[in-house]
Amino acid sequence: MKSFLEEYGLIIVAAIVVLGVIVFASQFSDTIVDAIDGLIGTFTDQTSGIIGG
């Protein structure tokens, strides 16, 4: 069992972290999208649309 955990422990931990990120993103996706839209809108307003063309 010890050799199994030494070999595959990092993969198991990485899989748990990825699963956590997926759950977090699914729970807060609307909030994250709204926040990004707000940031882009603020940036565009402050630069007066210079960068957007």
C-alpha positions as semicolon CSV with decimal commas, in nm:
position;residue;x (nm);y (nm);z (nm)
1;M;0,000;0,000;0,000
2;K;0,286;0,237;0,083
3;S;0,447;0,187;-0,257
4;F;0,110;0,244;-0,426
5;L;0,069;0,579;-0,250
6;E;0,428;0,675;-0,331
7;E;0,368;0,601;-0,699
8;Y;0,018;0,739;-0,742
9;G;-0,026;0,980;-0,450
10;L;0,048;1,292;-0,654
11;I;-0,197;1,185;-0,924
12;I;-0,468;1,126;-0,665
13;V;-0,407;1,466;-0,504
14;A;-0,408;1,637;-0,845
15;A;-0,736;1,467;-0,936
16;I;-0,894;1,585;-0,609
17;V;-0,774;1,943;-0,671
18;V;-0,910;1,940;-1,028
19;L;-1,242;1,807;-0,901
20;G;-1,252;2,086;-0,644
21;V;-1,187;2,349;-0,911
22;I;-1,464;2,204;-1,129
23;V;-1,712;2,210;-0,839
24;F;-1,611;2,567;-0,748
25;A;-1,647;2,683;-1,108
26;S;-1,986;2,519;-1,149
27;Q;-2,117;2,677;-0,829
28;F;-1,992;3,029;-0,901
29;S;-1,987;3,042;-1,282
30;D;-2,254;3,311;-1,312
31;T;-2,081;3,530;-1,055
32;I;-1,742;3,485;-1,224
33;V;-1,881;3,566;-1,569
34;D;-2,059;3,876;-1,435
35;A;-1,740;3,993;-1,263
36;I;-1,532;3,947;-1,579
37;D;-1,793;4,130;-1,786
38;G;-1,785;4,414;-1,535
39;L;-1,406;4,433;-1,547
40;I;-1,403;4,442;-1,925
41;G;-1,676;4,705;-1,931
42;T;-1,492;4,923;-1,680
43;F;-1,165;4,887;-1,870
44;T;-1,333;4,978;-2,198
45;D;-1,505;5,281;-2,041
46;Q;-1,183;5,406;-1,883
47;T;-0,984;5,372;-2,207
48;S;-1,270;5,525;-2,406
49;G;-1,272;5,230;-2,640
50;I;-0,922;5,304;-2,774
51;I;-0,807;4,944;-2,750
52;G;-1,126;4,785;-2,883
53;G;-1,104;4,969;-3,212
